[in-house]
Amino acid sequence: MDNNILIIGAHSELAFRTIEELKSDDFKIYATSRSTNIMDEKVHELHLDVLNEMDFIRLRDKLNNVKFNKIINFTGIAVVSSVDEIDEIELKKQFDVNVLGLIRIIKYFSPLLSEKGILYNVSSMASYGIFPFLSPYCMSKASSDIALNIFSIETGKKVVSIRPGSTATRFWEHSIELNKKIFEEKTEKYKEEKDFLLKNAQRNSLHAKNPIYVSKKIAQIIKKNNPKAVYNIGLDAKTAKMASFLPQKLVNNIVRFVFKTKIKKSK
């Protein structure tokens, strides 16, 4: 049987680099994006906008006779906001991509998985929910991981959540553009925090973990025959996981102290 892989969100830099890592193996790669631009004879390019349910229906029908050993979701956006200033429209946008996008993938594409097929979601260390002013992103990643896990309980299907730490990709540049309004409209209450978040996003786009390292790790996980349910990539992601075992009050105090210290150092 063909070793078929379906990659959702191939337009992201991390997905593109992961595809490069997988091409040398005996995989038949199908890759979706809103605009097919991989231009590689080894990759079957397909159109899919995760916000458009009709795209899912059309693509499901097109792939109806294909069985996939692995389906990997790379799609995601990050909305920035303090909890008390969340814009509901922006929050809905966040959940539509990160949560409902995954639900649509499960709904329409999980029937295309082979009997022992695996569904992967490239999540984030944000799913541990301890990052100030990233609550929309944290909530969406936690929700998608919960949905993925419960899907596995309900169906017996193997699922894997991959949670990288900060990675130097264009994701952060896109996030700055997406959150342009909140960065420009600095209220006195959170002006310092928003200045820091903007500087930190700019720094991450250049100096966070090397995306080649992260994509290699993701490719290694995908190649495993019996992967674990959760993988944390990078020291920051592993630290966030460790924090989930500590008393919440202690974690909150540590995070608050570190965040304020970083703001002071950034001035």
MARGU-48620 format. One line per 2 residues: number of its first residue (from 0); for each residue x, y, z of N, C-alpha, C, O. Coordinates in steps of 0.05 Angstrom, whole numbers, plus 5000, padded with zeros to 4 digits. Atoms other than C-alpha are relative to their C-alpha. Layout:
% MARGU-48620
NUM = X,Y,Z,X,Y,Z,X,Y,Z,X,Y,Z  ... $
This chain:
% MARGU-48620
0 = 5017,4976,5000,5000,5000,5000,5018,5025,5000,5038,5025,5013  4984,4975,5001,5025,5071,4984,5001,5012,5028,4982,5011,5044 $
2 = 4996,4987,4975,5053,5109,5043,4992,5029,4996,5009,5047,4993  5011,4974,5006,5008,5170,5035,5000,5018,5024,4992,5010,5046 $
4 = 5001,4979,4979,5015,5234,5076,4985,5024,4989,4989,5033,4967  5014,4976,5007,4967,5292,5075,5008,5022,5020,5006,5020,5044 $
6 = 4991,4977,4984,4995,5359,5100,4982,5023,4995,4979,5033,4973  5019,4977,5002,4946,5415,5115,5015,5025,5009,5029,5025,5029 $
8 = 4987,4975,4993,4972,5486,5114,5029,5001,4990,5046,5010,5005  4972,5003,5010,5033,5474,5070,5012,5027,4994,5036,5029,4988 $
10 = 4989,4973,5006,5040,5550,5058,5017,5010,5023,5032,5030,5020  4984,4990,4977,5070,5558,5128,5029,4992,4997,5035,4971,4985 $
12 = 4972,5005,5003,5145,5561,5133,5008,4974,5012,5024,4959,5001  4993,5025,4986,5149,5504,5183,4990,4976,4985,5004,4955,4983 $
14 = 5011,5023,5016,5105,5459,5140,5018,4996,4975,5024,4973,4968  4984,5002,5025,5146,5475,5077,5027,4987,5006,5036,4970,4991 $
16 = 4974,5012,4992,5211,5458,5113,4997,4971,5007,5015,4954,5002  5005,5028,4992,5181,5394,5141,4996,4983,4975,5006,4960,4974 $
18 = 5004,5015,5025,5159,5373,5071,5028,4994,4987,5032,4973,4977  4973,5004,5011,5232,5383,5049,5014,4977,5014,5028,4961,5001 $
20 = 4988,5022,4985,5253,5335,5104,4988,4973,4993,5002,4953,4995  5014,5025,5005,5202,5283,5084,5003,4990,4971,4998,4966,4966 $
22 = 4999,5007,5028,5213,5284,5009,5020,4978,4993,5016,4963,4974  4980,5020,5006,5274,5240,5012,4992,4972,5008,5004,4952,5000 $
24 = 5010,5026,4992,5234,5183,5044,4979,4990,4981,4971,5003,4962  5019,5014,5018,5186,5135,5012,4971,5009,5007,4954,4992,5013 $
26 = 5027,4989,4995,5125,5180,5022,4988,5011,4975,5002,5023,4958  5014,4986,5021,5073,5202,4973,4986,5023,5013,4966,5019,5028 $
28 = 5009,4976,4985,5060,5273,4996,4978,5015,4985,4982,5023,4962  5021,4982,5009,4995,5311,4986,5001,5024,5019,5001,5021,5043 $
30 = 4997,4976,4983,4999,5383,5010,4979,5021,4992,4976,5027,4968  5021,4980,5005,4943,5434,5016,5009,5028,5009,5024,5031,5028 $
32 = 4996,4972,4992,4946,5510,5019,4979,5016,4986,4965,5007,4968  5020,4982,5012,4902,5569,5001,5009,5007,4971,4992,5011,4954 $
34 = 4990,4996,5027,4948,5582,4941,5022,4980,4996,5043,4982,5009  4981,5022,5005,4986,5522,4914,5025,5012,4987,5024,5021,4964 $
36 = 4975,4988,5011,5058,5546,4905,5025,4985,5007,5047,4997,5007  4976,5016,4993,5105,5490,4925,5016,4994,4975,5041,4994,4976 $
38 = 4987,5005,5026,5120,5474,4852,5022,4979,5002,5045,4984,4997  4981,5023,4997,5152,5406,4865,4986,4975,4989,4964,4969,4996 $
40 = 5012,5023,5013,5140,5344,4823,4995,4977,5020,4980,4959,5014  5003,5021,4980,5146,5301,4886,4976,5005,5019,4969,4988,5035 $
42 = 5022,4992,4982,5088,5337,4920,4974,5005,4984,4975,5020,4965  5025,4995,5013,5015,5334,4899,4987,5024,5014,4978,5022,5037 $
44 = 5010,4975,4989,4990,5405,4910,4969,5001,4997,4958,4995,4976  5029,4998,5000,4917,5416,4929,4991,5026,5013,5004,5036,5031 $
46 = 5010,4975,4988,4875,5477,4945,4982,4994,5024,4964,4977,5022  5017,5002,4977,4844,5484,5014,5003,5025,5017,5025,5032,5026 $
48 = 5001,4979,4980,4823,5543,5056,4985,4989,5024,4961,4981,5021  5013,5014,4977,4808,5516,5126,4976,5016,5011,4962,5005,5028 $
50 = 5024,4985,4992,4756,5571,5135,4976,4995,4982,4954,5003,4988  5021,5005,5020,4716,5547,5076,4991,4971,5000,5006,4953,4991 $
52 = 5009,5027,4998,4674,5485,5089,4996,4987,4973,5000,4962,4970  5003,5011,5027,4659,5476,5015,5026,4989,4989,5027,4970,4974 $
54 = 4974,5010,5009,4733,5469,5002,5006,4972,5011,5016,4955,4998  4997,5026,4988,4734,5411,5051,4984,4979,4986,4993,4957,4980 $
56 = 5018,5019,5013,4675,5377,5017,5011,4993,4973,5012,4969,4965  4989,5005,5027,4706,5385,4948,5025,4983,5001,5029,4964,4985 $
58 = 4974,5015,4998,4774,5360,4970,4995,4971,5010,5008,4953,5001  5006,5027,4990,4745,5301,5009,4990,4983,4977,4998,4960,4975 $
60 = 5010,5016,5022,4707,5279,4947,5022,4994,4980,5022,4972,4968  4978,5004,5018,4770,5288,4905,5019,4978,5009,5030,4963,4993 $
62 = 4981,5020,4988,4811,5244,4953,4985,4975,5010,4997,4959,5025  5017,5021,4989,4755,5195,4966,5012,4971,4998,5007,4954,5014 $
64 = 4988,5027,5004,4795,5135,4939,5028,4997,5011,5041,4977,5006  4973,5001,4989,4859,5152,4975,4999,4995,5030,4982,5006,5044 $
66 = 4998,5005,4971,4878,5125,5044,5027,5011,5010,5048,5006,4998  4976,4987,4990,4928,5165,5085,5010,4986,5026,4994,4980,5044 $
68 = 4988,5011,4976,4976,5136,5136,5003,5022,5021,5003,5017,5045  4996,4977,4981,4987,5205,5166,4987,5025,4989,4990,5031,4965 $
70 = 5011,4974,5007,4950,5271,5165,5011,5020,5021,5009,5016,5045  4987,4981,4983,4987,5331,5193,4989,5028,4996,4989,5038,4973 $
72 = 5012,4973,5002,4955,5399,5208,5021,5020,5010,5030,5019,5033  4981,4978,4993,5002,5460,5208,4986,5027,5002,4999,5047,5009 $
74 = 5013,4974,5001,4949,5515,5203,4999,5013,5027,4997,5000,5048  5003,4986,4974,4946,5569,5256,5006,5030,4997,5022,5038,4980 $
76 = 4995,4971,4998,4945,5644,5272,5002,5006,5030,4993,4990,5047  4998,4992,4972,4960,5681,5337,4989,5028,5004,5000,5048,4993 $
78 = 5012,4974,4993,4916,5737,5363,5010,5008,5028,5010,4992,5046  4989,4989,4975,4946,5781,5418,4979,5017,5014,4966,5034,5002 $
80 = 5018,4983,4985,4904,5812,5474,5002,4994,5029,5007,4971,5037  5005,5005,4972,4897,5821,5548,4971,4989,5002,4955,4994,4985 $
82 = 5026,5012,4997,4837,5783,5574,4978,5021,5001,4956,5017,4990  5021,4980,4996,4799,5846,5593,4996,5019,4976,4979,5036,4977 $
84 = 5003,4984,5024,4808,5877,5524,4995,4983,4975,4996,4993,4953  5004,5018,5023,4792,5817,5480,4977,5011,4982,4955,5016,4991 $
86 = 5020,4993,5020,4755,5837,5416,4987,4974,4991,5001,4955,4982  5014,5025,5006,4702,5784,5404,5003,4991,4971,5004,4967,4965 $
88 = 4997,5007,5028,4709,5788,5329,5028,4987,4995,5030,4967,4981  4973,5011,5003,4784,5775,5334,5002,4973,5014,5016,4955,5004 $
90 = 5000,5026,4986,4772,5719,5384,4987,4978,4983,4996,4956,4982  5013,5019,5018,4724,5686,5336,5018,4992,4976,5018,4969,4968 $
92 = 4981,5006,5021,4776,5692,5281,5021,4980,5009,5028,4962,4995  4979,5018,4988,4827,5659,5326,4989,4971,5002,5003,4952,4994 $
94 = 5011,5027,4997,4781,5600,5341,4991,4988,4974,4992,4963,4971  5008,5011,5026,4756,5594,5270,5023,4986,4986,5019,4965,4974 $
96 = 4977,5012,5013,4826,5579,5245,5011,4977,5016,5014,4955,5006  4985,5020,4984,4858,5542,5303,4984,4977,5010,4993,4955,5013 $
98 = 5016,5021,4988,4800,5504,5332,4980,4988,4979,4981,4964,4974  5019,5011,5019,4745,5498,5280,5014,4990,4975,5004,4971,4962 $
100 = 4984,5011,5022,4798,5488,5226,5007,4971,5005,5005,4954,4987  4993,5027,4993,4821,5426,5263,4975,4982,5000,4976,4959,4991 $
102 = 5025,5016,4999,4749,5403,5275,4991,4993,4971,4982,4970,4967  5007,5006,5027,4736,5408,5200,5018,4979,4988,5009,4961,4973 $
104 = 4981,5020,5009,4799,5368,5186,4991,4972,5010,4991,4953,4996  5009,5025,4988,4774,5314,5234,4975,4990,4987,4972,4967,4979 $
106 = 5026,5007,5011,4704,5316,5206,5001,4989,4972,4989,4968,4965  5000,5007,5028,4721,5311,5133,5023,4981,4991,5020,4966,4972 $
108 = 4977,5016,5009,4790,5278,5129,5007,4976,5017,5020,4958,5007  4994,5024,4983,4794,5229,5188,4989,4975,4987,5002,4953,4991 $
110 = 5009,5025,5014,4751,5179,5147,5020,4991,4979,5018,4968,4970  4980,5008,5020,4809,5180,5097,5024,4987,5012,5042,4978,4997 $
112 = 4977,5013,4987,4858,5153,5149,4998,4970,4996,4976,4958,4997  4999,5029,5001,4880,5081,5141,4993,4989,5027,4991,5004,5047 $
114 = 5008,5012,4974,4863,5032,5196,5018,5007,5022,5009,5012,5045  4980,4993,4980,4927,5048,5233,5011,5028,4995,5033,5034,5004 $
116 = 4991,4973,5007,4932,5119,5207,5001,5018,5025,4988,5013,5045  4996,4982,4977,4954,5176,5253,4994,5029,4992,5002,5038,4970 $
118 = 5006,4972,5004,4928,5247,5258,5018,5017,5018,5018,5013,5042  4982,4982,4985,4979,5300,5279,4990,5029,4999,4980,5038,4979 $
120 = 5006,4971,5000,4966,5371,5301,5025,5014,5010,5034,5009,5033  4977,4984,4991,5024,5420,5304,4988,5022,5017,4979,5043,5006 $
122 = 5012,4981,4981,5002,5457,5366,5021,5020,5009,5035,5031,4992  4981,4980,4989,5045,5502,5411,5002,4996,5030,4985,4986,5043 $
124 = 4997,5000,4971,5073,5508,5480,4979,5019,5013,4975,5018,5037  5021,4982,4990,5019,5562,5486,4976,4985,5011,4961,4996,5027 $
126 = 5022,5016,4990,4970,5505,5500,5001,4996,5030,4981,4988,5042  4998,5003,4971,4997,5503,5571,4988,5024,5015,4985,5024,5039 $
128 = 5016,4978,4990,4963,5571,5581,5012,5017,5022,4999,5024,5041  4987,4984,4980,5014,5611,5620,5014,5024,4989,5033,5035,5000 $
130 = 4987,4979,5013,5032,5666,5572,4983,5026,4999,4963,5027,4985  5016,4975,4998,5007,5737,5589,4996,5013,4973,5014,5014,4956 $
132 = 5007,4985,5023,4972,5776,5534,4998,4982,4974,4996,4993,4952  5004,5018,5022,4967,5714,5490,4977,4981,5005,4976,4959,4995 $
134 = 5022,5018,4992,4903,5687,5519,4983,4989,4977,4976,4966,4977  5015,5011,5023,4866,5681,5452,5014,4976,4987,5002,4956,4981 $
136 = 4983,5021,5012,4923,5640,5423,5001,4976,5019,4998,4953,5010  4998,5022,4981,4932,5599,5487,4974,4984,5002,4974,4959,5002 $
138 = 5026,5014,4998,4857,5583,5492,4995,4983,4975,4985,4961,4978  5005,5015,5025,4854,5562,5419,5017,4975,4999,5008,4954,4990 $
140 = 4982,5023,5002,4914,5516,5424,4992,4979,5021,4993,4955,5016  5009,5019,4979,4890,5485,5490,4974,4986,4990,4971,4962,4994 $
142 = 5026,5011,5010,4820,5475,5459,5005,4979,4978,4992,4958,4978  4995,5019,5022,4848,5442,5396,5013,4975,5010,5007,4953,5000 $
144 = 4988,5024,4989,4891,5395,5437,4980,4983,5015,4981,4958,5014  5021,5015,4986,4831,5376,5480,4982,4985,4980,4976,4962,4983 $
146 = 5017,5012,5020,4789,5363,5418,5014,4976,4987,5002,4955,4982  4984,5022,5012,4844,5321,5387,5001,4975,5018,4997,4953,5009 $
148 = 4998,5022,4981,4852,5279,5450,4973,4985,5003,4972,4961,5004  5026,5013,4996,4777,5267,5459,4992,4985,4975,4979,4964,4976 $
150 = 5005,5014,5025,4771,5248,5385,5014,4972,5002,5002,4952,4993  4986,5025,4997,4823,5194,5400,4986,4981,5019,4984,4957,5014 $
152 = 5015,5017,4980,4784,5169,5461,4975,4989,4987,4968,4965,4991  5026,5008,5012,4719,5167,5421,5003,4979,4978,4986,4961,4975 $
154 = 4998,5016,5024,4746,5132,5360,5022,4978,5002,5022,4959,4986  4977,5019,4998,4809,5095,5382,5022,5007,4980,5042,4992,4978 $
156 = 4979,4992,5019,4848,5132,5328,5024,5011,5014,5022,5024,5035  4975,4989,4989,4920,5149,5343,5003,5029,4992,5000,5036,4969 $
158 = 4996,4971,5005,4933,5224,5350,5026,5008,5014,5035,4996,5033  4975,4989,4989,4995,5265,5364,4999,5030,5000,4993,5042,4980 $
160 = 4998,4971,4997,5001,5336,5390,5030,5008,5001,5044,4999,5019  4972,4991,5001,5068,5369,5371,5000,5029,5009,4987,5046,4997 $
162 = 5001,4974,4988,5082,5430,5414,5028,5013,5000,5043,5011,5019  4974,4986,5001,5142,5472,5391,5000,5025,5018,4978,5036,5024 $
164 = 4997,4974,4987,5169,5531,5430,5002,5021,4979,4996,5016,4956  4997,4977,5019,5184,5598,5398,5019,4992,4978,5041,4982,4983 $
166 = 4984,5008,5024,5211,5587,5327,5002,5024,4982,4983,5038,4977  4994,4977,5017,5243,5638,5281,4989,4996,4972,5004,4989,4954 $
168 = 5013,5003,5026,5193,5635,5224,4984,5026,4994,4982,5044,5010  5016,4977,5008,5150,5685,5186,4973,5001,5015,4958,5021,5012 $
170 = 5025,5001,4984,5093,5665,5233,4999,5025,5017,4977,5037,5020  5001,4977,4983,5114,5722,5278,4996,5026,4985,4983,5044,4995 $
172 = 5005,4977,5017,5116,5773,5221,4970,5001,4994,4958,5023,4994  5029,5000,5006,5045,5751,5202,4984,5008,5025,4964,5021,5023 $
174 = 5015,4993,4976,5024,5757,5275,5001,5030,5006,4982,5041,5015  4998,4971,4996,5050,5828,5279,4980,5015,4982,4967,5033,4991 $
176 = 5018,4988,5019,5010,5846,5217,4971,4995,5009,4954,5013,5007  5027,5008,4991,4948,5809,5244,4992,5017,5024,4968,5024,5026 $
178 = 5006,4985,4975,4953,5847,5310,5008,5029,4999,5012,5042,5019  4991,4972,5004,4972,5914,5280,4983,5020,5016,4993,5039,5028 $
180 = 5019,4981,4986,4910,5948,5310,5006,5002,5029,5008,5023,5040  4996,5000,4971,4924,5927,5381,5027,5011,5008,5030,5024,5029 $
182 = 4974,4989,4995,4997,5946,5376,5000,5031,4997,5015,5045,5011  5001,4971,5005,4979,6015,5350,4983,5014,5021,4990,5037,5029 $
184 = 5018,4987,4981,4923,6029,5399,5009,4992,5028,4996,4975,5041  4989,5006,4974,4964,6027,5463,4986,5017,5022,4990,5041,5023 $
186 = 5012,4986,4978,4921,6045,5523,5022,5004,5022,5042,4989,5022  4981,4995,4978,4959,6073,5583,5003,4976,5018,5024,4971,5029 $
188 = 5001,5023,4982,4939,6011,5622,5021,4979,4992,5033,4967,5009  4982,5022,5009,4980,5963,5579,5020,5010,4979,5030,4993,4963 $
190 = 4981,4990,5020,5026,6008,5538,5027,4986,5001,5037,4978,4980  4974,5013,4997,5091,5978,5565,4999,4971,4991,5017,4961,4978 $
192 = 5002,5028,5007,5066,5908,5557,4997,4996,4970,5010,4978,4958  5003,5002,5029,5045,5919,5484,5025,5007,4985,5032,4995,4965 $
194 = 4974,4993,5012,5111,5953,5468,5019,4975,5001,5033,4969,4982  4984,5024,4996,5146,5891,5496,4992,4978,4981,5009,4965,4969 $
196 = 5010,5022,5017,5102,5842,5458,5008,5005,4971,5015,4986,4957  4992,4994,5027,5117,5878,5393,5030,4995,4996,5037,4982,4976 $
198 = 4971,5005,5002,5192,5877,5405,5006,4970,5002,5024,4961,4987  4995,5029,4997,5189,5804,5427,4992,4985,4975,5006,4966,4967 $
200 = 5009,5013,5025,5150,5784,5364,5021,5005,4978,5027,4987,4963  4979,4993,5019,5202,5820,5322,5026,4984,5005,5039,4975,4986 $
202 = 4976,5016,4992,5258,5785,5360,4996,4971,4992,5015,4958,4982  5005,5028,5006,5226,5717,5353,5001,4994,4970,5010,4972,4963 $
204 = 4999,5005,5028,5220,5725,5278,5028,4997,4989,5033,4986,4967  4972,5001,5008,5296,5730,5275,5017,4981,5017,5035,4968,5007 $
206 = 4980,5012,4981,5327,5699,5337,4989,4977,5017,5003,4967,5034  5010,5023,4985,5281,5644,5364,5012,4975,4989,5031,4976,4974 $
208 = 4988,5026,5008,5295,5570,5353,5000,4997,4970,4981,5005,4956  4997,5004,5029,5320,5552,5284,4978,4983,4989,4974,4960,4998 $
210 = 5021,5015,5011,5262,5529,5241,5009,4974,4987,4994,4955,4985  4989,5025,5012,5307,5477,5207,5001,4979,5021,4994,4956,5016 $
212 = 4998,5019,4977,5319,5444,5275,4972,4990,5007,4968,4966,5011  5027,5007,4992,5244,5445,5291,4987,4982,4978,4974,4962,4985 $
214 = 5012,5016,5021,5223,5418,5223,5013,4972,4999,4999,4953,4993  4987,5026,4998,5274,5362,5229,4988,4983,5022,4983,4959,5018 $
216 = 5012,5014,4978,5245,5344,5296,4971,4990,4993,4964,4968,4999  5027,5007,5008,5174,5345,5268,5001,4976,4980,4985,4958,4983 $
218 = 4998,5022,5020,5195,5301,5209,5008,4974,5014,4997,4952,5007  4992,5025,4985,5228,5251,5258,4976,4989,5014,4972,4964,5015 $
220 = 5024,5009,4986,5163,5248,5297,4981,4986,4981,4969,4965,4986  5018,5011,5020,5122,5236,5234,5009,4973,4990,4993,4956,4984 $
222 = 4989,5025,5010,5168,5180,5213,4998,4977,5020,5001,4953,5012  5002,5021,4980,5159,5142,5278,4975,4982,4996,4954,4992,4989 $
224 = 5023,5018,5004,5115,5080,5273,4981,5000,5024,4957,4996,5021  5017,5000,4976,5090,5086,5345,5006,5024,5017,5018,5022,5038 $
226 = 4993,4975,4985,5096,5159,5367,4984,5003,5026,4963,4990,5030  5014,4993,4975,5077,5186,5435,4977,5019,4993,4974,5028,4971 $
228 = 5024,4982,5005,5013,5227,5443,5008,5029,5000,4995,5045,4987  4992,4971,4998,5051,5292,5459,5030,5002,4998,5045,4986,5010 $
230 = 4972,4993,5002,5118,5320,5439,5004,5030,5004,4990,5046,4992  4993,4972,4996,5148,5385,5465,5027,5005,4988,5047,4991,4994 $
232 = 4975,4994,5014,5202,5415,5421,5013,5026,5010,5001,5047,5008  4986,4977,4990,5252,5462,5453,4999,5002,5030,4980,4993,5043 $
234 = 4998,4997,4971,5273,5480,5524,4976,5016,5011,4966,5010,5032  5022,4983,4990,5219,5534,5530,4974,4984,5001,4958,4987,5019 $
236 = 5024,5017,5000,5164,5484,5511,5001,4979,5022,4981,4974,5035  4997,5020,4979,5191,5432,5559,4997,5013,5028,4986,5000,5046 $
238 = 5004,4986,4975,5194,5484,5614,4971,5006,5006,4961,5004,5028  5028,4995,4997,5122,5503,5601,4985,4975,5009,4966,4977,5025 $
240 = 5013,5025,4991,5102,5430,5608,5006,4995,5029,4988,4988,5044  4993,5005,4972,5140,5424,5674,4983,5018,5019,4976,5010,5041 $
242 = 5015,4981,4983,5102,5485,5700,4972,4989,5006,4960,4996,5026  5027,5011,4996,5037,5446,5692,4998,4981,5023,4976,4974,5032 $
244 = 4999,5018,4977,5059,5400,5749,5003,5015,5026,5001,5003,5048  4995,4984,4976,5071,5458,5798,4973,5013,5009,4955,5015,4993 $
246 = 5024,4985,4990,5019,5494,5842,4995,5024,4983,5013,5039,4977  5007,4978,5019,4982,5545,5799,5008,5027,5011,5018,5044,4996 $
248 = 4993,4974,4988,4994,5603,5848,5030,5005,4997,5038,5027,4990  4971,4997,5003,5069,5590,5846,5007,5006,4972,5023,5024,4966 $
250 = 4995,4995,5029,5070,5586,5770,4993,5028,4992,5008,5041,4979  5009,4973,5007,5030,5650,5764,5019,5021,5010,5025,5040,4996 $
252 = 4982,4980,4989,5077,5688,5810,5026,5000,4985,5038,5021,4980  4975,5001,5015,5138,5663,5773,4997,5013,4972,5014,5028,4964 $
254 = 5005,4989,5027,5109,5680,5704,4997,5030,5001,5008,5044,4985  5004,4971,4997,5087,5749,5728,5027,5014,5005,5033,5035,4994 $
256 = 4974,4988,4994,5157,5763,5757,5018,5000,4975,5031,5020,4969  4982,5002,5024,5194,5738,5694,4990,5020,4979,5007,5033,4965 $
258 = 5011,4983,5021,5147,5777,5648,5007,5030,5006,5015,5044,4988  4994,4972,4992,5157,5843,5687,5030,5005,4998,5038,5027,4990 $
260 = 4971,4998,5003,5232,5831,5689,5009,5004,4971,5026,5021,4965  4994,4998,5029,5235,5822,5614,4992,5027,4989,5006,5038,4972 $
262 = 5009,4973,5009,5195,5886,5603,5020,5021,5008,5027,5038,4992  4981,4981,4991,5244,5925,5645,5026,4999,4985,5038,5020,4978 $
264 = 4975,5004,5014,5304,5896,5609,4998,5009,4971,5018,5016,4958  5003,4993,5028,5274,5912,5541,4999,5030,4995,5001,5039,4972 $
266 = 5001,4971,5003,5270,5987,5555,5027,5012,4992,5030,5036,4989 $
